[in-house]
Amino acid sequence: MITPKPGSIVLGTTRPTELRDWYRRALAPGAAEEGPIDLGGFLLVIEQRDDVDAKNGEPGRMILNFHVDDFDAVEAQLLEAGVEWVTPADDRPSGRFGTFADPDGNYLQIIQFTQRP
């Protein structure tokens, strides 16, 4: 049996330029201005869509997680970018978590596990 490896995700939005700028500023400062945004080998494609609302009405339905080795450094980068924190840094038995939202209201998390799952 073959297990496919995720390679990219399409993020539909009513304002692709604003959202792309936000993702570049918050998560990929060195990314090119055009084309997919490379998030460590996983590609983020931001696309203009007319079949989505301006804000995500159910942002907890799917959360994109970023596993990090230095939570404090990534948190500082996100603070510098002015992200909106949904749940600031939270120490849990499995590690440290922080949940933030993009301008469309989609949830993302940074996680530094104490032990890899």
QUIKAUR-V504665 format. One record per residue. RES is the residue in three letters. BURIAL is I if it has 24 or more other ideal C-beta (glycine too) atoms within 12 Angstrom, else O. Layout:
res=RES burial=BURIAL
res=RES burial=BURIAL
//
This chain:
res=MET burial=O
res=ILE burial=O
res=THR burial=O
res=PRO burial=O
res=LYS burial=O
res=PRO burial=O
res=GLY burial=O
res=SER burial=O
res=ILE burial=O
res=VAL burial=O
res=LEU burial=I
res=GLY burial=O
res=THR burial=I
res=THR burial=O
res=ARG burial=O
res=PRO burial=I
res=THR burial=O
res=GLU burial=O
res=LEU burial=I
res=ARG burial=I
res=ASP burial=I
res=TRP burial=I
res=TYR burial=I
res=ARG burial=I
res=ARG burial=I
res=ALA burial=I
res=LEU burial=I
res=ALA burial=I
res=PRO burial=O
res=GLY burial=O
res=ALA burial=O
res=ALA burial=O
res=GLU burial=O
res=GLU burial=O
res=GLY burial=O
res=PRO burial=I
res=ILE burial=I
res=ASP burial=O
res=LEU burial=I
res=GLY burial=O
res=GLY burial=O
res=PHE burial=O
res=LEU burial=O
res=LEU burial=I
res=VAL burial=I
res=ILE burial=I
res=GLU burial=O
res=GLN burial=O
res=ARG burial=O
res=ASP burial=O
res=ASP burial=O
res=VAL burial=O
res=ASP burial=O
res=ALA burial=O
res=LYS burial=O
res=ASN burial=I
res=GLY burial=O
res=GLU burial=O
res=PRO burial=I
res=GLY burial=O
res=ARG burial=O
res=MET burial=O
res=ILE burial=I
res=LEU burial=I
res=ASN burial=O
res=PHE burial=I
res=HIS burial=O
res=VAL burial=I
res=ASP burial=O
res=ASP burial=O
res=PHE burial=I
res=ASP burial=O
res=ALA burial=O
res=VAL burial=I
res=GLU burial=I
res=ALA burial=O
res=GLN burial=I
res=LEU burial=I
res=LEU burial=O
res=GLU burial=O
res=ALA burial=I
res=GLY burial=O
res=VAL burial=I
res=GLU burial=O
res=TRP burial=O
res=VAL burial=I
res=THR burial=O
res=PRO burial=O
res=ALA burial=I
res=ASP burial=O
res=ASP burial=O
res=ARG burial=O
res=PRO burial=O
res=SER burial=O
res=GLY burial=O
res=ARG burial=I
res=PHE burial=I
res=GLY burial=I
res=THR burial=I
res=PHE burial=I
res=ALA burial=I
res=ASP burial=I
res=PRO burial=I
res=ASP burial=I
res=GLY burial=I
res=ASN burial=I
res=TYR burial=I
res=LEU burial=I
res=GLN burial=I
res=ILE burial=I
res=ILE burial=I
res=GLN burial=I
res=PHE burial=O
res=THR burial=O
res=GLN burial=O
res=ARG burial=O
res=PRO burial=O
//
